[in-house]
Amino acid sequence: MKMNQQQANPDDRSDNVSKLTEAVQNTIDNMEAAHDSMRFASEEEKVNIQAKNERREQSLEAMRQEIRDEAAFQERQSE
């Protein structure tokens, strides 16, 4: 191997579920904070907040599916 080439790190998926769970909670917290801020927002800002929260909801669904996939992967690895 050449001196300036780096070796790839092994795939460590052991904490993916906890990281994804934390990301889900952070996204929910952000959605709630955005919703609370709508009281003081202009109509344009409200539309933007609603659109962003809709995108967050889609992200939540994707993260939850990834959590299920990771949990199933870890279960298969422990068999």
N, C-alpha and C positions, 0 to 999 in steps of 0.2 A: 504494500500500500504506500502511496506517495505520502510525504510528510505533511502536506497541506490538506489532505482529504480527511474528512471526519467520518467516523463510523455512525450509522444510524442507531438511535436509541431503541431499545426493545419496547414493544407495545405493552404498556402497563395500564390495564383497564380496571384495576382493583378498586379504584375510588371514583369511577365514573358516575355511579348511581348517586353517591353523596354530592358530587359536584353538580350534577344535573338537578338534584332535588333543591340544592341551594339556589341555583339559577331560577328555578320555578318560583321559589319563594320571593326572590328579589324582583322578579317580573310582576308578581302579584302585588307586592308592596309598591312598585312604581305605578301600576295601574290605579291603585287606590289613591295614591298621592296625586296623580293626574286628575282623577275624578274629583277629589276634594278641591283642587285648584280651579275647577270649572266655575265655582261660585263667583270668582273674581275676574273671570276671563271675558274678553269680548266675544262676539258671535263668531268671528273668524277663528279665534283661538279655540273656542269650543269645538268647532268643526275639526280643526287640526288634532285636538286632544282625542276626540272620538275616533278619528281615523287611526291615530297611533295606537290607541287601546285595542282597536280591532286587529291591527297587525300583531300586537302583543298577544292577543287571544289565540291567533293562529300559531304563534311561536310556542305558546304554552302547550297546545295540542301536540306539536312536533316534539317538544321536549319530553312530554309525558309518554309519547310512543317510544322515544329513545330510552327512557328509563325502563319501560317494559322490556325492550329488546336487550338492554344491558343486564337486567336482572335475569332474564332467561339465559343469556350467554354465561353468566357467572354460575347459574345453577347447573348448566351442562358441564362446565369445567370442574365442578366439585363432585361429579358422579364418578 
